């Protein structure tokens, strides 16, 4: 079936280092969303990318959507302890009249002080 | 404005018992989603409703699971009979534009002994 693969599964970084998580789909996506889930919390929407090659920034976070709309990345510059959590991508695959969102399994980010 | 409200937050039950999880979406949102989250399988879409009508229930594991949305402000997910492998966090999410930005509730953590 349709899948969205996300790597790495876990990432430990020293505070201040950069962090990147990658998302890949075998089929073209309509759009891709990114969510953050703090430990013990619920997923919270960060951003949606729609256009081929799109790049969006939110402070230290940079989101990219691939030219072929099959991959995406989230890059965090100079991580802080508040960045701890699991980052999920969610790809929307065209299916009949409705786009069905499939979540990746997430990348768990742990910050070492 | 209140977010998505789920109840109960925690439920511990014995195998074979019936479990009912409840969700109140954000007022005005016309799409409602039930997700299940486990370490092994990540976030899985169980079913989603649009304007109170079930659109896709292909993610519902088996006949023991059922979901209803009798009106725009309430939905239930029922498991009968429950089994230990149903232990997970069940999230309800709503959206005002299909698979646009999803607003998640805080989740219902189910433990089946």
Contacts between the chains, C-beta under 8 A, distances in Angstrom:
chain1	res1	chain2	res2	distance
A	33	B	101	7.2
A	33	B	102	7.6
A	35	B	102	7.7
A	41	B	106	7.5
A	42	B	91	6.2
A	42	B	104	4.2
A	42	B	105	6.5
A	42	B	106	5.3
A	42	B	107	5.4
A	43	B	43	7.2
A	43	B	91	7.4
A	43	B	93	8.0
A	43	B	102	7.4
A	43	B	104	5.0
A	44	B	104	7.2
A	45	B	101	4.6
A	45	B	102	6.3
A	45	B	103	7.2
A	48	B	100	7.2
A	48	B	101	6.6
A	88	B	43	6.7
A	90	B	102	7.8
A	92	B	99	5.4
A	98	B	50	7.7
A	98	B	55	6.2
A	98	B	56	7.2
A	98	B	98	6.5
A	98	B	99	7.3
A	99	B	98	7.0
A	99	B	99	5.0
A	100	B	45	7.4
A	100	B	56	6.6
A	100	B	99	6.9
A	101	B	45	7.0
A	101	B	99	4.6
A	101	B	102	7.5
A	102	B	45	7.5
A	103	B	35	7.8
A	103	B	42	6.2
A	103	B	43	4.1
A	103	B	44	7.9
A	103	B	45	7.7
A	104	B	42	7.3
A	105	B	42	3.9
A	105	B	43	7.9
A	106	B	42	6.3
A	106	B	43	7.7
